[in-house]
Amino acid sequence: MPAADAALPLPLYSAAQVRDLDARLIAAGTPGFELMQRAAHAAWRALRRRWPQLGEITVLAGAGNNAGDGYLIAELAQKAGWRVRVLAVGAPETLSGDTAVARDAARAAGVAVEPWSEPAELRGVLVDALLGTGFRGEWRAPYAAAVEAINAAGLPVLAVDIPSGLCADTGRVAESAVRADLTVSFIGLKLGLFTGDAPDWVGELAFDDLQADIVLVAQQPHVALRLADDAVPLLAPRARTAHKGRFGHVLVIGGDRGFGGAALLSAESALRAGAGLVSLATRSEHLPASLARLPEVMCQPTESTYQLLGLCERADVLVVGPGLGQQAWGRSLLSAALASERPQVWDADALNLLAEGVVQAPRDAVLTPHPGEAGRLLGLSTAEVQADRPAAALALARKYQAAIVLKGAGSLVAAPDGRLLLCDLGHPAMATAGLGDVLAGLIGALRGQGLAAFEAAALGVWLHAGAGQRLGEHGRGLAASDLIPTIRQLLQEHAPCLR
């Protein structure tokens, strides 16, 4: 993931929304060239903080406003006594407007502007000022060769606003993109900096609002919000007279033969996240393991839908799918769960059976697909889902009238009414089995403690990813069960049990 920064704003925008905001700022009296100068100063400050001793930059400039920022960065570096070159990938003599003014300012400061060619030597910090947010997914010569040269150089790279080749709306990289060490984004954060392919290309992310009028910015619509400590739902403190009956009875349904561990992980997660009572409906073969590992969980060997119906009546929230399987046993239990009309969290094989059309989605549910499951639910390939994760999450929310958690780097939480949240926490060490089972149980416990579907999904995703990020600092070998104590700790830090 891009390096987390508590100072980053919460709203996330599309490229068109940021362009509209830029135009509104200009119309309100801030000249476009002044905004360009502010962007250059912000990028130059970030560059010097990151690489103060290198003393040399090579700016690769395209033909749009992004190039104008690059020319002005070159001017600032030249005046600071650094060795500077601009390699013009877009012909400098064809530039117009503020970009042409920026080019002339760089030349007047003594910056050498040379045409880009593949043999050109790259030195110092490489400044990607090629394409910005205007990239539409198809490379034109000679840009593709310039990007390849940047990535092959083995030199530090600063991307201006967004790495060239990365879609600002979806985070998709169609062919290739600049692999930045540091990206400095301006005015409004773009959604595509956080999800899809973005975490592998953005590097450290810095932001500068360019002194934009906060009233104008607040009026600008956004496409999503980032989840953060001060912007996720809170569980209320508990009264000193609290008892287990007030905090939800979560029933986990799953664990076919050979998959009992998934259901146990989900039940343990629900227990440790504060559910008042937790029951587990699973195969009888898993009773000894449950009693040994989780004596606090009421494990109910369940072989028939009749047995399950009685358990569902006593539960407040159902977590369905961890280790459920897709055979007759799992199918029958899923149908029985659906008949209960309790609030439900569906994961794993519950989603696969939903995609087959075996059942309909329950009302007021949370569905937690990974990209492959999301593709099956939408009739798309995994690659098509990943190419536009925000659109896929919102499409699922509308289709199933449910809160959707689209898992993966830059997890998304979508509501049927169009609300979209993004979690930029997490760690590559989380790429291991069982974490989805932990998340499902966690969300079930939060629902049982009074949160609505969308709010429970949001807080659950944030706690889960935050725990993974904290534990991921210890490196590889993270096990799903490792997250559960850390989730409990984070939940206490965020929403103390006692006021």
Secondary structure, DSSP 8 states (H G I E B T S, - for coil): -----TTS-SEEE-HHHHHHHHHHHHHTT--HHHHHHHHHHHHHHHHHHHSTT--EEEEEE-SSHHHHHHHHHHHHHHHTT-EEEEEESS-GGG--HHHHHHHHHHHHTT-EEEE--TT----SEEEEES-GGG--S---TTHHHHHHHHHHS-S-EEEESS-TTB-TTT--BSS-----SEEEEESSEEGGGTSTTGGGT--EEEEE-TT--HHHHHHS--SEEE--GGGS-------TT--GGGS-EEEEE---TT-HHHHHHHHHHHHHTT-SEEEEEE-GGGHHHHHHH-TTSEEEE--SHHHHHHHHHH-SEEEE-TT--SSHHHHHHHHHHHHH---EEE-THHHHHHHHTSS---TT-EE---HHHHHHHHT--HHHHHHTHHHHHHHHHHHHTSEEEE-STTEEEE-TTS-EEEE----GGG-STTHHHHHHHHHHHHHHTT--HHHHHHHHHHHHHHHHHHHHTT-S---GGGHHHHHHHHHHHHS-S--
